[in-house]
């Protein structure tokens, strides 16, 4: 199971308030994780995707603590979506000719993102049918 719940980071959804108080968000997270854990097959896995932002670095750990009573932590996977290295900060040994920026840059609220998200969901539903 690989849920992608709202991250409570202020994303503008149509019908979900993504800015609820932290204690309410963590209680909600604990409740849905408990329900998800109850339907996992024996030996099943739940890959919990957690969002965070530099101004609130404790988010991921708080969410993990909300899930802790219901799941056993097996692995932590860090998905680094993008990285930028300034030529001047990399030093001459890096051999950069210009600043380097690589990775995944996609605005969440774009029409393209919504189309692709719907297509991925459709494909996932077909795969399980």
DSSP file (Angstrom, degrees, kcal/mol; ACC not computed):
  #  RESIDUE AA STRUCTURE BP1 BP2  ACC     N-H-->O    O-->H-N    N-H-->O    O-->H-N    TCO  KAPPA ALPHA  PHI   PSI    X-CA   Y-CA   Z-CA
    1    1 A X              0   0    0      0, 0.0    46,-3.2     0, 0.0     2,-0.2   0.000 360.0 360.0 360.0 134.7    0.0    0.0    0.0
    2    2 A X        -     0   0    0     44,-0.2    46,-0.1    46,-0.1     2,-0.1  -0.636 360.0-176.2-135.4  77.5    1.4    3.4   -0.9
    3    3 A X        -     0   0    0     -2,-0.2    46,-1.0    44,-0.2     2,-0.3  -0.380  16.8-158.6 -75.2 153.1   -0.9    6.2    0.2
    4    4 A X        -     0   0    0     44,-0.1     3,-0.1    -2,-0.1    46,-0.1  -0.696  22.8-179.3-127.1  77.2   -0.3    9.8   -0.6
    5    5 A X        -     0   0    0     -2,-0.3    24,-0.0    44,-0.3     2,-0.0  -0.253  42.0 -80.4 -73.2 164.1   -2.2   11.7    2.0
    6    6 A X        -     0   0    0      1,-0.1    -1,-0.1     2,-0.0    45,-0.1  -0.382  37.8-145.1 -58.3 146.2   -2.4   15.5    2.2
    7    7 A X        -     0   0    0     -3,-0.1    -1,-0.1    43,-0.1    -2,-0.0   0.476  26.1-122.7 -97.7  -3.8    0.8   16.7    4.0
    8    8 A X  S    S+     0   0    0      1,-0.1    17,-0.1     3,-0.1    -2,-0.0   0.902  73.2 127.9  61.0  42.2   -0.7   19.7    5.9
    9    9 A X  S    S-     0   0    0     43,-0.1    10,-0.2     2,-0.0    -1,-0.1   0.232  87.8 -90.5-111.7  10.5    1.7   22.0    4.1
   10   10 A X        +     0   0    0      8,-2.0     2,-0.2     1,-0.3     9,-0.1   0.670  66.8 162.6  90.5  16.9   -0.8   24.6    2.8
   11   11 A X        -     0   0    0      7,-0.3     2,-1.2     1,-0.1     7,-0.5  -0.494  43.4-120.5 -68.2 139.2   -1.5   23.0   -0.6
   12   12 A X        +     0   0    0     -2,-0.2     2,-0.2     5,-0.1     5,-0.1  -0.689  40.6 174.5 -88.6  94.3   -4.7   24.4   -2.0
   13   13 A X        -     0   0    0     -2,-1.2     5,-0.1     3,-0.7    96,-0.0  -0.524  38.9-118.2 -88.9 164.0   -7.0   21.4   -2.5
   14   14 A X  S    S+     0   0    0     -2,-0.2    -1,-0.1     1,-0.1     3,-0.0   0.921 103.9   6.0 -68.1 -43.8  -10.6   21.8   -3.6
   15   15 A X  S    S+     0   0    0      1,-0.0     2,-0.5    -3,-0.0    -1,-0.1   0.384 111.5  82.1-127.3   4.1  -12.3   20.3   -0.6
   16   16 A X        -     0   0    0      2,-0.0     2,-0.9     3,-0.0    -3,-0.7  -0.945  67.9-135.0-117.8 132.2   -9.6   19.6    2.0
   17   17 A X    >   -     0   0    0     -2,-0.5     3,-0.7     1,-0.1    -5,-0.1  -0.751  19.0-172.7 -84.3 106.7   -8.1   22.2    4.4
   18   18 A X  T 3  S+     0   0    0     -2,-0.9    -8,-2.0    -7,-0.5    -7,-0.3   0.100  74.9  64.1 -89.4  22.3   -4.3   21.5    4.3
   19   19 A X  T 3   +     0   0    0    -10,-0.2    -1,-0.2    -9,-0.1     3,-0.1  -0.074  66.6 143.2-133.6  34.3   -3.6   24.0    7.1
   20   20 A X    <   -     0   0    0     -3,-0.7     5,-0.1     1,-0.1   -10,-0.0  -0.356  65.2 -77.8 -73.2 158.6   -5.3   22.4   10.1
   21   21 A X    >>  -     0   0    0      1,-0.1     4,-2.4     3,-0.1     3,-0.6  -0.238  43.7-116.3 -56.2 144.4   -3.6   22.6   13.5
   22   22 A X  H 3> S+     0   0    0      1,-0.3     4,-2.8     2,-0.2     5,-0.2   0.871 112.8  53.3 -53.1 -45.5   -0.8   20.1   13.9
   23   23 A X  H 3> S+     0   0    0      1,-0.2     4,-1.9     2,-0.2    -1,-0.3   0.883 111.0  46.8 -62.6 -37.2   -2.4   18.2   16.7
   24   24 A X  H <> S+     0   0    0     -3,-0.6     4,-2.5     2,-0.2    -1,-0.2   0.906 112.4  50.3 -68.2 -41.5   -5.6   17.6   14.6
   25   25 A X  H  X S+     0   0    0     -4,-2.4     4,-2.6     1,-0.2    -2,-0.2   0.917 111.6  47.4 -62.6 -43.1   -3.5   16.6   11.6
   26   26 A X  H  X S+     0   0    0     -4,-2.8     4,-2.6     2,-0.2    -1,-0.2   0.875 111.3  50.7 -68.5 -36.2   -1.5   14.1   13.6
   27   27 A X  H  X S+     0   0    0     -4,-1.9     4,-2.0    -5,-0.2    -2,-0.2   0.925 112.2  47.5 -64.4 -43.6   -4.7   12.7   15.2
   28   28 A X  H  X S+     0   0    0     -4,-2.5     4,-2.4     2,-0.2     5,-0.2   0.908 111.7  51.1 -61.7 -42.7   -6.2   12.3   11.7
   29   29 A X  H  X S+     0   0    0     -4,-2.6     4,-2.5     1,-0.2     5,-0.2   0.934 109.2  49.7 -61.6 -47.1   -3.0   10.7   10.5
   30   30 A X  H  X S+     0   0    0     -4,-2.6     4,-2.2     1,-0.2    -1,-0.2   0.885 110.7  51.6 -58.5 -38.8   -3.0    8.2   13.3
   31   31 A X  H  X S+     0   0    0     -4,-2.0     4,-2.0     2,-0.2    -2,-0.2   0.927 112.8  42.2 -66.9 -45.9   -6.6    7.3   12.6
   32   32 A X  H  X S+     0   0    0     -4,-2.4     4,-2.5     2,-0.2    -2,-0.2   0.870 113.9  52.1 -72.9 -32.2   -6.1    6.6    8.9
   33   33 A X  H  X S+     0   0    0     -4,-2.5     4,-2.9    -5,-0.2     5,-0.2   0.915 108.4  52.0 -65.4 -41.2   -2.9    4.7    9.5
   34   34 A X  H  X S+     0   0    0     -4,-2.2     4,-1.6    -5,-0.2    -2,-0.2   0.929 112.3  45.5 -58.6 -45.8   -4.6    2.5   12.1
   35   35 A X  H  X S+     0   0    0     -4,-2.0     4,-0.8     1,-0.2    -1,-0.2   0.895 113.7  49.1 -66.8 -39.2   -7.4    1.7    9.5
   36   36 A X  H >X S+     0   0    0     -4,-2.5     3,-0.9     1,-0.2     4,-0.6   0.921 109.6  51.6 -65.7 -42.8   -4.9    1.1    6.8
   37   37 A X  H >< S+     0   0    0     -4,-2.9     3,-0.7     1,-0.2    -1,-0.2   0.845 103.4  60.3 -61.8 -33.7   -2.8   -1.2    9.0
   38   38 A X  H 3< S+     0   0    0     -4,-1.6    -1,-0.2     1,-0.2    -2,-0.2   0.767 108.4  42.8 -67.2 -25.0   -6.0   -3.2    9.8
   39   39 A X  H << S+     0   0    0     -3,-0.9    -1,-0.2    -4,-0.8    -2,-0.2   0.449  86.3 114.0-102.7  -0.3   -6.5   -4.1    6.2
   40   40 A X  S << S-     0   0    0     -3,-0.7     3,-0.1    -4,-0.6     6,-0.1  -0.447  72.3-113.9 -67.7 142.0   -2.9   -5.0    5.3
   41   41 A X    >   -     0   0    0      1,-0.1     3,-3.1    -2,-0.1    -1,-0.1  -0.373  48.9 -78.3 -66.8 154.4   -2.3   -8.6    4.4
   42   42 A X  T 3  S+     0   0    0      1,-0.3    -1,-0.1    -2,-0.0     3,-0.1  -0.366 126.2  14.2 -53.9 128.9   -0.1  -10.5    6.8
   43   43 A X  T 3  S+     0   0    0      1,-0.2    -1,-0.3    -3,-0.1    -2,-0.1   0.500  99.9 144.6  79.7   3.8    3.5   -9.4    6.0
   44   44 A X    <   -     0   0    0     -3,-3.1     2,-0.3    -7,-0.1    -1,-0.2  -0.198  39.2-136.4 -70.9 166.7    2.1   -6.5    3.9
   45   45 A X        -     0   0    0     -3,-0.1     2,-0.5     2,-0.0    -4,-0.1  -0.926  10.0-156.7-127.2 149.7    3.8   -3.2    3.7
   46   46 A X        -     0   0    0     -2,-0.3     2,-0.9   -44,-0.1   -44,-0.2  -0.987  10.0-155.4-124.4 118.7    2.7    0.4    3.8
   47   47 A X        -     0   0    0    -46,-3.2     2,-0.8    -2,-0.5   -44,-0.2  -0.841  14.4-155.1 -95.1 106.9    5.0    2.9    2.2
   48   48 A X        -     0   0    0     -2,-0.9     2,-0.6   -46,-0.1   -44,-0.1  -0.744   1.9-156.7 -92.1 110.6    4.2    6.2    3.9
   49   49 A X        -     0   0    0    -46,-1.0     2,-0.4    -2,-0.8   -44,-0.3  -0.770  15.6-169.4 -86.9 120.9    5.1    9.2    1.8
   50   50 A X        -     0   0    0     -2,-0.6     2,-0.2   -46,-0.1    10,-0.1  -0.938   8.1-151.3-119.2 131.8    5.6   12.2    4.1
   51   51 A X        +     0   0    0     -2,-0.4     2,-0.3     8,-0.1   -45,-0.0  -0.645  20.0 166.2 -97.0 158.0    6.0   15.8    3.0
   52   52 A X        -     0   0    0     -2,-0.2     2,-0.3     7,-0.1     5,-0.1  -0.945  21.5-143.1-155.8 172.8    7.9   18.5    4.8
   53   53 A X  B >   -A   56   0A   0      3,-0.7     3,-2.3    -2,-0.3     6,-0.2  -0.982  31.1-110.9-143.2 153.9    9.3   22.0    4.2
   54   54 A X  T >  S+     0   0    0     -2,-0.3     3,-0.5     1,-0.3    -1,-0.1   0.790 116.5  56.4 -57.2 -29.8   12.5   23.7    5.4
   55   55 A X  T 3  S+     0   0    0      1,-0.3    -1,-0.3     2,-0.1     2,-0.1   0.568 117.2  34.9 -80.2  -6.3   10.6   26.0    7.8
   56   56 A X  B X   +A   53   0A   0     -3,-2.3     3,-1.4     1,-0.1    -3,-0.7  -0.507  66.9 163.2-142.7  69.3    9.1   23.0    9.5
   57   57 A X  T <   +     0   0    0     -3,-0.5     4,-0.4     1,-0.3     3,-0.3   0.598  67.6  67.5 -70.9 -10.8   11.6   20.2    9.6
   58   58 A X  T 3> S+     0   0    0      1,-0.2     4,-2.6     2,-0.1    -1,-0.3   0.570  72.1  94.8 -84.8  -7.9    9.9   18.1   12.3
   59   59 A X  H <> S+     0   0    0     -3,-1.4     4,-2.6     1,-0.2     5,-0.2   0.910  83.4  47.8 -51.3 -52.6    6.9   17.2   10.2
   60   60 A X  H  > S+     0   0    0     -3,-0.3     4,-2.3     1,-0.2    -1,-0.2   0.892 113.9  47.2 -60.3 -40.5    8.2   13.9    9.0
   61   61 A X  H  > S+     0   0    0     -4,-0.4     4,-2.1     2,-0.2    -1,-0.2   0.882 111.1  51.3 -69.6 -37.1    9.2   12.8   12.4
   62   62 A X  H  X S+     0   0    0     -4,-2.6     4,-1.7     2,-0.2    -2,-0.2   0.919 111.3  47.8 -63.9 -43.0    5.9   13.9   13.9
   63   63 A X  H  X S+     0   0    0     -4,-2.6     4,-1.7    -5,-0.2    -2,-0.2   0.905 109.7  53.1 -64.2 -41.6    4.0   11.9   11.3
   64   64 A X  H  X S+     0   0    0     -4,-2.3     4,-1.6    -5,-0.2    -1,-0.2   0.895 107.7  51.3 -60.4 -39.5    6.2    8.9   11.9
   65   65 A X  H  X S+     0   0    0     -4,-2.1     4,-0.5     1,-0.2    -1,-0.2   0.858 107.0  53.4 -66.5 -34.1    5.3    9.1   15.6
   66   66 A X  H  < S+     0   0    0     -4,-1.7     3,-0.3     1,-0.2    -1,-0.2   0.841 114.3  42.5 -67.4 -31.9    1.6    9.2   14.8
   67   67 A X  H >X S+     0   0    0     -4,-1.7     3,-2.0     1,-0.2     4,-1.3   0.710  92.9  87.8 -83.4 -21.8    2.0    6.0   12.7
   68   68 A X  H 3< S+     0   0    0     -4,-1.6     3,-0.2     1,-0.3    -1,-0.2   0.805  81.0  55.5 -53.3 -41.1    4.3    4.3   15.2
   69   69 A X  T 3< S+     0   0    0     -4,-0.5    -1,-0.3    -3,-0.3    -2,-0.1   0.710 117.5  37.1 -66.0 -15.2    1.5    2.7   17.4
   70   70 A X  T <4 S+     0   0    0     -3,-2.0     2,-0.3    -4,-0.1    -2,-0.2   0.603 117.3  39.5-113.0 -15.6    0.1    1.0   14.3
   71   71 A X     <  -     0   0    0     -4,-1.3     2,-0.6    -3,-0.2    -1,-0.1  -0.917  68.4-125.9-136.0 157.8    3.1    0.0   12.2
   72   72 A X        -     0   0    0     -2,-0.3     2,-0.3    -3,-0.1    -3,-0.1  -0.936  31.7-126.4-104.5 123.2    6.6   -1.4   12.5
   73   73 A X        +     0   0    0     -2,-0.6     3,-0.1     1,-0.2    -9,-0.0  -0.524  38.0 164.1 -69.6 125.5    9.2    0.8   10.9
   74   74 A X        -     0   0    0      1,-0.4     2,-0.3    -2,-0.3    -1,-0.2   0.782  60.5  -1.7-108.8 -45.5   11.3   -1.4    8.5
   75   75 A X        -     0   0    0      2,-0.0     2,-0.5     0, 0.0    -1,-0.4  -0.978  53.4-140.9-145.9 155.0   13.1    1.1    6.3
   76   76 A X        -     0   0    0     -2,-0.3     2,-0.5    -3,-0.1    -3,-0.0  -0.990  19.0-167.6-118.2 125.8   13.4    4.8    5.7
   77   77 A X        -     0   0    0     -2,-0.5     2,-0.6     2,-0.0    -2,-0.0  -0.959   7.3-154.4-115.1 125.7   13.7    5.9    2.1
   78   78 A X        -     0   0    0     -2,-0.5     2,-0.8     2,-0.0    -2,-0.0  -0.894   5.0-161.7-101.2 119.3   14.7    9.5    1.3
   79   79 A X        -     0   0    0     -2,-0.6     2,-0.9     2,-0.0     3,-0.1  -0.879   2.1-163.5-102.2 106.2   13.5   10.7   -2.0
   80   80 A X        -     0   0    0     -2,-0.8     3,-0.1     1,-0.2    24,-0.1  -0.808   3.8-171.1 -91.4 106.6   15.5   13.8   -3.0
   81   81 A X        -     0   0    0     -2,-0.9    23,-4.3     1,-0.2     2,-0.3   0.798  63.2  -6.6 -73.6 -29.6   13.4   15.3   -5.8
   82   82 A X  E     -B  103   0B   0     21,-0.3     2,-0.3    -3,-0.1    21,-0.2  -0.992  55.1-159.8-160.8 160.2   16.0   17.9   -6.9
   83   83 A X  E     -B  102   0B   0     19,-2.5    19,-2.3    -2,-0.3     2,-0.4  -0.994   4.0-163.3-146.2 141.4   19.3   19.3   -6.1
   84   84 A X  E     -B  101   0B   0     -2,-0.3     2,-0.5    17,-0.2    17,-0.2  -0.993   4.1-171.2-128.1 133.0   21.0   22.6   -7.0
   85   85 A X  E     -B  100   0B   0     15,-3.4    15,-2.9    -2,-0.4     2,-0.4  -0.981  18.0-139.1-126.0 120.0   24.7   23.3   -6.7
   86   86 A X    >>  -     0   0    0     -2,-0.5     4,-1.7    13,-0.2     3,-0.6  -0.628  13.9-135.0 -77.7 133.5   26.1   26.7   -7.3
   87   87 A X  H 3> S+     0   0    0     -2,-0.4     4,-1.0     1,-0.2     3,-0.3   0.895 104.8  53.3 -53.2 -45.1   29.3   26.7   -9.3
   88   88 A X  H 34 S+     0   0    0      1,-0.2    -1,-0.2     2,-0.2     3,-0.1   0.833 112.0  44.5 -64.4 -32.5   31.0   29.2   -6.9
   89   89 A X  H <4 S+     0   0    0     -3,-0.6    -1,-0.2     1,-0.2    -2,-0.2   0.721 104.6  62.7 -84.7 -21.3   30.1   27.1   -3.8
   90   90 A X  H  < S-     0   0    0     -4,-1.7     4,-0.2    -3,-0.3    -1,-0.2   0.756 101.9-134.7 -74.9 -24.1   31.2   23.8   -5.4
   91   91 A X    ><  -     0   0    0     -4,-1.0     3,-1.1     1,-0.2     5,-0.4  -0.004  27.2 -75.1  86.2 162.9   34.8   24.9   -5.8
   92   92 A X  G >  S+     0   0    0      1,-0.2     3,-1.2     2,-0.2    -1,-0.2   0.775 123.3  67.2 -69.3 -27.4   37.1   24.6   -8.8
   93   93 A X  G 3  S+     0   0    0      1,-0.2    -1,-0.2    -3,-0.1    -2,-0.1   0.748  88.7  67.6 -66.6 -22.0   37.8   20.9   -8.2
   94   94 A X  G <  S-     0   0    0     -3,-1.1    -1,-0.2    -4,-0.2    -2,-0.2   0.761  95.1-142.7 -70.1 -23.5   34.1   20.1   -9.1
   95   95 A X    <   +     0   0    0     -3,-1.2     2,-0.3    -4,-0.4    -3,-0.1   0.718  38.0 162.4  71.4  20.7   34.8   21.2  -12.7
   96   96 A X        -     0   0    0     -5,-0.4    -1,-0.2    -9,-0.2     3,-0.1  -0.542  30.5-164.4 -75.3 136.9   31.4   22.8  -13.1
   97   97 A X  S    S-     0   0    0     -2,-0.3     2,-0.3     1,-0.2    -1,-0.1   0.677  76.5  -4.3 -89.9 -20.6   31.1   25.3  -16.0
   98   98 A X  S    S-     0   0    0    -11,-0.0    -1,-0.2   -12,-0.0     0, 0.0  -0.932 100.1 -57.4-156.4 174.4   27.9   26.7  -14.6
   99   99 A X        -     0   0    0     -2,-0.3     2,-0.5    -3,-0.1   -13,-0.2  -0.281  54.5-137.5 -57.8 149.0   25.5   26.2  -11.8
  100  100 A X  E     +B   85   0B   0    -15,-2.9   -15,-3.4    -4,-0.0     2,-0.4  -0.953  26.8 170.6-117.9 127.0   24.0   22.7  -11.8
  101  101 A X  E     +B   84   0B   0     -2,-0.5     2,-0.3   -17,-0.2   -17,-0.2  -0.965  11.1 162.0-135.6 118.9   20.3   22.0  -11.1
  102  102 A X  E     +B   83   0B   0    -19,-2.3   -19,-2.5    -2,-0.4     2,-0.3  -0.940  27.3  53.5-133.7 155.2   19.0   18.5  -11.7
  103  103 A X  E    S-B   82   0B   0     -2,-0.3     2,-0.6   -21,-0.2   -21,-0.3  -0.871  84.4 -22.1 128.5-157.0   15.9   16.6  -10.6
  104  104 A X        +     0   0    0    -23,-4.3     2,-0.5    -2,-0.3    -2,-0.1  -0.848  47.9 171.9-103.7 113.7   12.2   16.8  -10.6
  105  105 A X        +     0   0    0     -2,-0.6     2,-0.4     2,-0.0    -2,-0.1  -0.923  16.8 144.6-123.7 105.3   10.5   20.2  -10.8
  106  106 A X        -     0   0    0     -2,-0.5     2,-0.2     6,-0.0    -2,-0.0  -0.954  46.2-126.5-143.0 121.4    6.8   20.0  -11.3
  107  107 A X    >   -     0   0    0     -2,-0.4     3,-1.2     1,-0.1     6,-0.3  -0.492  17.6-142.3 -67.4 131.8    4.3   22.5   -9.8
  108  108 A X  T 3  S+     0   0    0      1,-0.3    -1,-0.1    -2,-0.2     6,-0.0   0.865  95.1  49.2 -63.9 -38.9    1.6   20.6   -7.8
  109  109 A X  T 3  S+     0   0    0      4,-0.1    -1,-0.3     5,-0.0     2,-0.2   0.165  84.3 117.9 -92.8  20.5   -1.3   22.8   -8.9
  110  110 A X  S <> S-     0   0    0     -3,-1.2     4,-1.9     1,-0.1     5,-0.1  -0.497  73.1-122.3 -84.2 156.7   -0.7   22.8  -12.6
  111  111 A X  H  > S+     0   0    0      1,-0.2     4,-2.5     2,-0.2     5,-0.2   0.888 113.8  56.9 -60.9 -38.5   -3.1   21.3  -15.1
  112  112 A X  H  > S+     0   0    0      1,-0.2     4,-2.5     2,-0.2     5,-0.2   0.920 105.6  49.4 -60.3 -44.6   -0.4   19.0  -16.3
  113  113 A X  H  > S+     0   0    0     -6,-0.3     4,-2.6     1,-0.2    -1,-0.2   0.925 111.2  49.0 -61.6 -44.6    0.1   17.6  -12.8
  114  114 A X  H  X S+     0   0    0     -4,-1.9     4,-2.2     2,-0.2    -1,-0.2   0.911 111.6  49.0 -63.9 -42.3   -3.6   17.0  -12.4
  115  115 A X  H  X S+     0   0    0     -4,-2.5     4,-2.2     1,-0.2    -1,-0.2   0.938 114.2  45.6 -60.2 -47.1   -3.9   15.2  -15.8
  116  116 A X  H  X S+     0   0    0     -4,-2.5     4,-2.6     1,-0.2    -2,-0.2   0.865 111.0  52.9 -66.9 -36.3   -0.9   13.0  -15.0
  117  117 A X  H  X S+     0   0    0     -4,-2.6     4,-2.2    -5,-0.2    -1,-0.2   0.911 110.4  47.6 -65.2 -41.6   -2.2   12.2  -11.5
  118  118 A X  H  X S+     0   0    0     -4,-2.2     4,-2.7     2,-0.2    -2,-0.2   0.916 112.0  50.2 -64.3 -42.7   -5.5   11.1  -12.9
  119  119 A X  H  X S+     0   0    0     -4,-2.2     4,-2.5     2,-0.2    -2,-0.2   0.913 110.8  48.8 -63.0 -43.0   -3.8    9.0  -15.6
  120  120 A X  H  X S+     0   0    0     -4,-2.6     4,-2.3     2,-0.2    -1,-0.2   0.904 112.0  49.2 -63.3 -40.3   -1.6    7.3  -12.9
  121  121 A X  H  X S+     0   0    0     -4,-2.2     4,-2.4     2,-0.2    -2,-0.2   0.928 110.8  49.8 -64.3 -44.9   -4.6    6.6  -10.8
  122  122 A X  H  X S+     0   0    0     -4,-2.7     4,-2.4     1,-0.2    -2,-0.2   0.923 111.9  48.4 -58.7 -45.3   -6.5    5.1  -13.7
  123  123 A X  H  X S+     0   0    0     -4,-2.5     4,-2.1     1,-0.2    -1,-0.2   0.883 110.7  51.0 -63.6 -38.3   -3.5    2.9  -14.6
  124  124 A X  H  X S+     0   0    0     -4,-2.3     4,-1.3     2,-0.2    -1,-0.2   0.891 110.1  49.6 -66.7 -39.1   -3.2    1.8  -10.9
  125  125 A X  H  X S+     0   0    0     -4,-2.4     4,-0.9     1,-0.2     3,-0.3   0.916 111.1  49.3 -66.5 -42.5   -6.9    0.8  -10.8
  126  126 A X  H >< S+     0   0    0     -4,-2.4     3,-0.5     1,-0.2    -2,-0.2   0.893 107.7  55.4 -61.4 -39.5   -6.5   -1.1  -14.1
  127  127 A X  H 3< S+     0   0    0     -4,-2.1    -1,-0.2     1,-0.2    -2,-0.2   0.794 112.1  42.0 -66.0 -28.2   -3.5   -3.0  -12.7
  128  128 A X  H 3<        0   0    0     -4,-1.3    -1,-0.2    -3,-0.3    -2,-0.2   0.567 360.0 360.0 -95.4  -8.8   -5.4   -4.1   -9.7
  129  129 A X    <<        0   0    0     -4,-0.9    -1,-0.2    -3,-0.5    -2,-0.1   0.477 360.0 360.0 -79.6 360.0   -8.6   -5.1  -11.5
